[in-house]
Amino acid sequence: MPDSNTPTRAHWRTLVLVWLAAMCLIALAWWHVLTTIAESKARELTVAQTELANLTRVSQEHAIRTFRSVDQVIRFIQVRYLEVGPKLDLAALVRQGVIDAEIFPQVGVIDAKGMYAVSNIVLKTPLDLSDREHFKVHVAADTGQLFISKPIIGRASGKWSVQLTRRISRANGEFAGVVVVSIDPGYFTRFYGELQLGSGALAALYGVDGIARARMVGTKEEFGTDASGGPIIQRLQKGELEGNQTSASKVDGVERIYHFRKIPQYPLAVFMGKELSQVLTNHNHAREDLLRQVVMLTLLVLTLAAVITRYLVQVTRALEVQRLARNALQKQAGQLNEIFELSPDGFVSFGVDKRINYVSPAFARMTDQGATPLVGLDEHGFSHWLNSLCEAGTSFDGLSGLRGAADAAHEGDKPDGIDAKTITLKGNKVLQLALRSSASATVSQVLHLRDVTREFEIDQIKSEFLSTAAHELRTPMASILGFSELLITQPFEEDQKREFLDIIYKQSIAVAAILDELLDLARIESRRGKDFKLTRFDLNELVAQTVASYLCPQGRDLPVVVRATQPQWLLGDAGKLHQAVLNVLSNAYKYSPQGGPVRVEVDALLVRGQLPQARIRVTDHGIGMTPEQASKVWDRFYRVDTSGRYPGTGLGMSIVKEIVGLHHGSVSISSALGQGTCVSLCLPVDSSKA
């Protein structure tokens, strides 16, 4: 029957489609948002790069014009110095406006010895500049190039300056000095400030050597900053003239987006950069808004899908419950009939007129009803008929007696008001009867019958077993208690004490043996072979090992062992089978006290129509048994001799039968009084290959 909580297949398909649609909608929304975010970021970066490229171009043009103006001044001074030498009046040229002192705060000439020979400002003391880089580079060689120094503190002006120099050579190539024009690096940073790049933005004029001639971050001016080894410097050194770069600054560690341009003809480049976080500020705000929106949309879609799912499951369950209810109503009659047909208990139903209207098949089988018609009988007729089936000496009190018992039970401590009675039919079949009243419009009462013959027999067996076990234990315990009491209450000689203690010890051993065998039997019956350790072994070897481990009574010969011609492979618990063979072998010696050979034989047993078996036969020439005694030898606590001459518990052969039975084998015994006994254990052979 389908579970009422399980949706139908159609509803499952609907649920799958709902969730697929929800997942597709969520995936589409996230794809759109992520794509929009990526496009927004790319757009912001593109705008920033375009802006930086334009600013870089402006700064490049500004630097080119500046350096060209400087170079013109340098060349003018170079020519004039060759004409007039130290008489060149640079201060007058500044006053005349020939040289713009605002851009070039200091101009001058260093003579061939490195001394400041000519300057537009008055020098209080002679200045030796022979150690300056912008002097040494021209002394070393005439490159014909304009040299632009790193930012330094001027010795004449005492301010930051960038020295632009050219060599002065006479007509014969002789070194005559160096023209020096100092540029205030703040000239460039002031220009960068007018660009209004914003806080955190960077504008710089770097040399290809990685040293900043002028660098401005926000409103902070820096000169001589070392960025050598940085990614942009490396690209310039490789010959790149222009490009973009996004990286963390080597100077301050801030991640920026840069644009750079190499200044033609000069070993300089202009950098423009903006903090990446500032460039993406609007983008980040938009991204957070979009992510919040898509998360809310995702939660909304999931909630909607969950609500639809819950609704469909509830609808499905309701429909399933209705369907099952209809099916239950349709099948109820048939199911009840099947229950009565298959039930091992019997039922007899009486109508409101107290006449039988239904008899179950199980009741007919229990009572061997045969062709006797019961339907339509009243209570009295039915009671008379059932009483006629009872064993002699027993009787059925009738339904009125059962009803009286039920009423008494109802008034007592039985909540259902039911009390059962037993009757014994001919053939010793024991039935338990109970009468149940009904408030139905068609049924007044139902007689319930149950066959309790097996339970009755088991109860009798249990009672007999407990009685026998108590009797077997009572005898040794009486000796133990009696002799113990004597030892406690009476004085005895040491020999008598030892004799009494020996009796107590032997009787204690007997009690322990009974308890051990009872426990063995209980374990075997309760576990039903679940604790067997199954292995594959040869029965010949098992019997040989068992015989070798057996300690024969004093003065007796070892048993004669006859092995099978071929290995007899078994699959079983070798330890348990060793115990079974040992029990049989011990009985063979115990019940042949006058001597005589004991023979243990292993052979193959082939019976047509049956699987092959291996057989163990243990034969003695002892006291033997009558057929009646042999039939009881497997009963618990049964002993052939009751005189006490042969010690034992009467449980050994019961254990043998249980062990062999759990190995799917069989046991049998043949005996003749005064001639001896042969016990056979038959076990199935394992036909699988080793």
Buried (B, 14 or more C-beta within 10 A) or exposed (E): EEEBEEBEEEBEEBBEEBBEEBEEBBEEBBEEBBEBBEEBBEEBBEEBBEBBBEBBBEBBEBBBEBBEBBBEBBEBBBEBBBEEBEEBEBBEBBEEEEBEBEBBBBBBBBBBEBBBBBBBBEEEEEBBBBEBEBBEBBBEEEEEBBBBBBBBEBEBBEBBBBBBBBBBBEEEEEBBBBBBBBBBBBBBBEBBBEBEBEEBBBBBBBBBBBBBBBBBBBEEBBBBBBBBEBBBBEBBEEEEEBBBBBBEBBBEEBEBBBBBBBBEEBBBBBBBBBBBEBBBEEBBEBBEEBBEEBEEBBEEBBEEBEEBBEEBBEEBBEBBEEEBEEEEEEEEEEEEEEEBEEBEBBBBBBBEEBBBBBBBBBBBEBBEBEEEEBEEBEBEEBBEBBBEBBBEEEBBBBBEBBBBBBEEBBEEEEEEBBBBBEBBBEEEBBBBBBBBBEEEEEBBBBBBBBBBBEEBEEEEEEEEBEEBBEEBBEEBBEBBEBBEEEBEEEEEEEEEBEEBEEBBEEBBEBBEBBEEBBEBBEEBEEEEBEEBEEEEBBBBBBBBBBBEEBEEEEEBEEBEBEBBEEBBBBBBBBEBBBBBBBBBBBBBBBBBEEEBBBBBBBBBBEEEEEEEBBBBBBBBBBBBBEEEBBEBBBBBBBBBEEEEEBEBBBBBBBBBBBBBBBBEBBBEBBBEBEEBBBBBBBBBBBEEEE
